[in-house]
Amino acid sequence: MMLRTELLHDVVTDLRIAASFVTILPVGPSKPAGDGAMTRASWALPVAGLLVALAGSAAYAIASRAGLPPVAAALLALASTVLITGALHEDGLADTADGLGGGRTRERKLEIMRDSRIGTYGVCALILSFGLRWSALAAITDPGLVALALSSAHVASRAGLPAFMSLVPSARPDGLSAGAGQPAGPSVAVAFGLGTFGLVIALGPGKALIGLILLSLAGLILARLATRQIGGQTGDILGAFEQIGEIAILLLAASALHMVR
């Protein structure tokens, strides 16, 4: 009985850490998490992604019920996901685009990525990200199917983060990614399993396989670029990976679900 209580406590703690890591919700543990806590909790990142998806789904459903057109409802859904995450991943995408796109040396690229100002590459990346995600959600139109699309995208895009963190070394000795550490095999496997399950439930086995291939390709390409240009991954690179994965799965969901009524 005591073992079950301790296990449940650990699971709940991991969920709270993961949710506080990717959202602005005040759900983190009352006591500061110790070293390695984020790596242990990384398996729960897909679950935290589901919370983000629920916020977007609720916004879309309310807007749709109020009679707003799909294009407006989709934009409000995206705004809700940005608000609940504090634009964490969008910031990472913009910084990654500016850093990898500008600067001639590794040091300069890392300096650009730490700069709070946004450049041309970052602006273009954000426009593409919002445009593609917005158009994908607007094409689906049905609130229930939009909820499936958002859930699959936010769960799957975060399911690959532990594997990415484990396989790609940190580019800096400090920073968000370096502080989080490298997740162990069990955390990577559980996160991958949760992401796969979410894709299968939302899109079916065939589309889920395509989604996994797309996420893997995105991770490989981004890992290669980051390793060659800055020597590894950073928190901004992780944010960019989430955004690219989210875009890919939403586009896949739009192709699979927009004809389903």
N, C-alpha and C positions, 0 to 999 in steps of 0.2 A: 504493500500500500504506500509506504514511504517512497519507494522507488518510482511509482507512478506519479506521485505528487511532485517529486523533484523533476521528473521528465516533463510533466505538464508545465511546470514553472519555467523550465528552460525554453520550451517551445514558445510560450507566451512572451518571454523576454526577447527571444530572437525576433518574433513578429513585431514587437514594439520598436526594437532597434532598427529593423529594416524599414518600417513605416516612417520613423523619424529621420532616416537617412535620405529617403527619396520624396518626402512630403514635408509641408510645414505644420502638419498636425502635431499638437502637443501630446504625443503618446509615448515619448521615450521613457526609459526607466527613471525612477526618481533618483537613483544613485548613478553617478557617472559610470559608463561601461568601461571595463578594464581592457587591457591590451589584448588584441586578438578577438574582441567581441564582434566586430563587424565581419570578420572572416567567418566566424562560426555562424553568424546570422545571415550570411549571404544567400543561403538556400531559400530564405523567406522573401527575397526581393521580388519574385513573381507574384507573391501574395500581396505585397505592398503595391505592385502594379495594378492589381485588381481593384484596390481602393481608388486609385486614380481613375480607372475606367468607370467605376460606379458613379463617380462625381460627374464625369462627362456624359454618361448615359442618362443620369437624372436631369441634367440641364437640357439635353436634347428632347427628352420626353416631355418636360414641362413646356418648353418652347413649342413643340409640336402640338401639344394639347391646347395651347393658347392661340393656335391658328397661324403661327409664323411659318413661312415657307422653309423647305429643307435647307436652302443655302444659309439662311439666318440661323436656323437651329444648329446646323453644323458648326458655324462660327462660334456660337455660344458654348457648344460642347467643348470645342478646342480651348476657348478661354477658361473654362472651368478646370480643365486638366492643367493648364499653365498656372492658374492661381493656386491650386492645391499642391503643386510641386515647387512653387516659387520660381518658376522658369529655370530650374536647375539644369535640365538637360538641354534646353534651348541655348542657355548661356555656354554650355560646353561645346555645342555644335558651332556656335559663332566663333568662339575662341580657337577651336580646332581649325576652322576654315581660314581664319586670319593667320594663325601660326604656321600651318603647313603650306598655305598659299603665299605667305610673305616671309621675308627674312632669308638671308643667304647662308647663315651658319646655324648650327644646332643651338647655340647659346642665344642667338637673336630670336629664333623661333620660339624658344621657351619663354623668353622675355615678353614677346608679343602675346603669348597665350596667357600670361599673368597680368597683362595690362587690362584694366577695367574698361578701357575705351573699345569701341567696336569699329572695325574697318570695313572696307568695301566687300571683301570676301565674306565676312561674317554677315553683313546685311543681305547679300545675295543668297547665302545658305539659308537664312531664316525665311526669306521670301519663298524660296523653293519648298522648304519644309512645311510652312503653313499652307501654301497653295496646294501642294499635293495631298496633304492630310484633309484639308477642307473639302477639296473636290471629291475625294474618295467617300467621305461621309455624306456629302450632299447627294451623291449618286445613289446611295443605298435607300435613303428616304424613310424606310419603316423604322420606328423607334426600337422595336425589339431586335431587329437585325443590326441596327447601329450599335446596340448594346453588345451583341455578339462580336461585332468587328472591333470595337474599342477594347473589349475584354481580351480577345485573342492578341491584339497588337501590344497592349500594355503588359500583359503577362509574358508573352514570348520574347519581347524586346529586352526585358530585364532577366529572363531566364538564362540568356547567354553571357551576362555580365560576370558571374563567378568563373566561368571557363576562360573568358578573356583575361580576367585579372590573374588567373592561375598560370596561364600559358605565356603571357606577354609581360616581360619584366618592367618594373617601374622606371621611368625616365629620370626621376629625381629622387634624392634621398629623403625629401620631405614632401609635404602636400597631401591632398585628400587621398589619392590612390595609394601612395606609399604608406600613409598612416593606417589605411584599411588592411593592408597586407595581402597575402596570397591565400585564397580559400583552399581548403583541403578537398580531396577527391569526393568524400561523401556529400559535402555541400554542393559541389559542382553537379554531381549526379542527381541529387534531389531537385535542384533548380531546373536542370534539363528535363527531368521527368514531369515537373509541374508545367513547364512551358509546352512540352509536347502534348500533354493531356489537354491543356487549354486550346491548343490549335485543333486537335482532333474533335473536341466537343463543339467548337464554333464553326469549323470549316469542313470537317470530314477528313478521313484518312488521306485521300489523294492530295487535297490542297494543303493539308498539314505537312506532308512530305515536301511539297514544293516550298512551303514556308521555311522549313528547317534548312533546306538547301540554300535559299536566299539569305537567311541569317548567317549561315556558315560562310558563304561567299563574301558577304559584307564584312564579317569579322576578319577573314583572312586578308582581304584587300586593305582594310583599315590598319590591321596589325603590321602588315608589310610596310605601308607608308609611314606609320608612326615609328617603327623600329629603324627604318632607313634614315628618316629625317631628324628624329630627336632621341633615338636610342631606346624607345619603349613607350609605355602608356602613362597617361596622367589622368586626373579626374576629368579634365576636359575631353580627353579621348573617350573615356567611358560614357560621358554624356552624348558625344557624337555617335557612338555605337548604338546607344538606346534610340536616338532620333532616327538614324538610318534604318534600324530594325523596325521601328514603329511605322515609318513611311512604307516600307516594303510590305509589311503584313496588312496594313490598311488598304493599300492598292490591290493586294491579292484578295482581300475580303470583298472589296468593291466588285472585282471581276466575278467572284463566286456568289455574292449575295444580292447584287442590285436587281437581278431578274427574278429573285424569289419574293413573292408577295403572298 
